[in-house]
Amino acid sequence: MLEPYAPQDAMALWWLGQSDGQPFLVGQLRLAAGRRKVALQYDPAWLARGFALSPDLPLRPDVFVPPERDTAAGAVDDARPDRWGEKLIRTLYRPARLSVLELLYFGGPSRFGALGVSFGADRFRPGGIRSTGVRNCSASALAAMQRTIAAVLAGEPPSAAQARLLAPGASFGGAQPKGLLAIEGEEYLGKQ
């Protein structure tokens, strides 16, 4: 179902909020402090044309290492999946290692926000499963989603179609499963 993954100690951070839809390289992410922190260093092109991602990540060529363990630098940490997303990553991918850097990578490009993580700085190649979301939900579709969530919570791997529906990046945050649903043209937030 998914391509094999070999643990990485460095990846690229991309800005996905360009008006032309093209990803723009922000910089390099690296594991630091015994693989317990994710540091950021802005790319020279981002320094010339970008902006500071957060007040604690000023637009300078420094290497920014977060003060706390098991976090990423500044606003990059906000792109990390929540506990439900981490549960999905553990169930869908079963990675050999799951550092904060891997959480950012496996969170995929469907997350809320405009940051994406990719293997390389040459082009944006995200990890994770692209969420298809739920459109025009029916009672039977919601019941199927409920069964899939229950299976994941029990540690059972979902099918490929279920995995796309439950993509880790599609969560609104928090510990419990939730997602955006469209029912008869109206949007709702569904929560387990």
GIFENNOR-V751102 format. One record per residue. N is the residue number from 1. RES is the residue in one letter. D_CENTER is the distance of its C-alpha to the mean C-alpha in Angstrom with 2 decimals. Layout:
N RES D_CENTER
N RES D_CENTER
This chain:
1 M 18.77
2 L 16.09
3 E 16.95
4 P 17.76
5 Y 15.59
6 A 17.48
7 P 16.14
8 Q 15.65
9 D 16.77
10 A 15.76
11 M 13.25
12 A 13.13
13 L 11.33
14 W 11.89
15 W 12.89
16 L 12.31
17 G 14.84
18 Q 17.99
19 S 20.74
20 D 21.44
21 G 17.94
22 Q 17.88
23 P 15.08
24 F 16.73
25 L 16.29
26 V 15.79
27 G 16.50
28 Q 16.14
29 L 14.04
30 R 16.22
31 L 16.60
32 A 19.60
33 A 21.96
34 G 22.11
35 R 18.38
36 R 17.81
37 K 16.48
38 V 14.29
39 A 16.60
40 L 16.28
41 Q 19.14
42 Y 19.36
43 D 20.60
44 P 24.22
45 A 23.53
46 W 20.97
47 L 23.66
48 A 26.15
49 R 24.35
50 G 21.25
51 F 21.06
52 A 20.19
53 L 16.62
54 S 18.20
55 P 21.74
56 D 21.03
57 L 19.74
58 P 22.89
59 L 23.33
60 R 25.07
61 P 24.87
62 D 24.42
63 V 21.95
64 F 20.12
65 V 19.67
66 P 18.65
67 P 21.63
68 E 19.99
69 R 18.95
70 D 15.58
71 T 13.87
72 A 12.67
73 A 15.03
74 G 15.46
75 A 13.04
76 V 10.36
77 D 10.21
78 D 9.54
79 A 5.97
80 R 5.59
81 P 5.46
82 D 9.15
83 R 11.88
84 W 11.77
85 G 8.19
86 E 9.53
87 K 12.64
88 L 11.24
89 I 9.74
90 R 13.19
91 T 15.01
92 L 13.63
93 Y 13.33
94 R 15.64
95 P 14.80
96 A 17.81
97 R 16.00
98 L 12.93
99 S 12.87
100 V 10.50
101 L 9.95
102 E 9.16
103 L 6.70
104 L 4.81
105 Y 5.93
106 F 5.77
107 G 2.41
108 G 4.31
109 P 6.17
110 S 7.12
111 R 5.40
112 F 8.40
113 G 9.43
114 A 10.27
115 L 8.40
116 G 6.98
117 V 7.62
118 S 10.47
119 F 13.34
120 G 15.97
121 A 17.27
122 D 19.59
123 R 17.29
124 F 13.69
125 R 12.80
126 P 9.14
127 G 8.32
128 G 7.45
129 I 9.67
130 R 10.28
131 S 11.16
132 T 14.84
133 G 15.20
134 V 18.65
135 R 21.52
136 N 25.07
137 C 24.60
138 S 27.71
139 A 28.72
140 S 28.47
141 A 24.89
142 L 23.91
143 A 25.94
144 A 24.19
145 M 20.76
146 Q 22.34
147 R 23.63
148 T 20.35
149 I 18.67
150 A 21.81
151 A 21.61
152 V 18.06
153 L 19.26
154 A 22.24
155 G 20.25
156 E 21.30
157 P 19.11
158 P 18.80
159 S 20.16
160 A 18.27
161 A 18.85
162 Q 17.70
163 A 14.46
164 R 13.73
165 L 14.73
166 L 12.58
167 A 9.24
168 P 6.67
169 G 4.81
170 A 8.51
171 S 9.46
172 F 11.44
173 G 11.14
174 G 13.83
175 A 15.12
176 Q 16.28
177 P 15.05
178 K 15.15
179 G 14.52
180 L 16.31
181 L 19.50
182 A 22.22
183 I 25.70
184 E 28.72
185 G 27.07
186 E 25.88
187 E 22.32
188 Y 21.78
189 L 19.21
190 G 19.61
191 K 19.23
192 Q 20.30
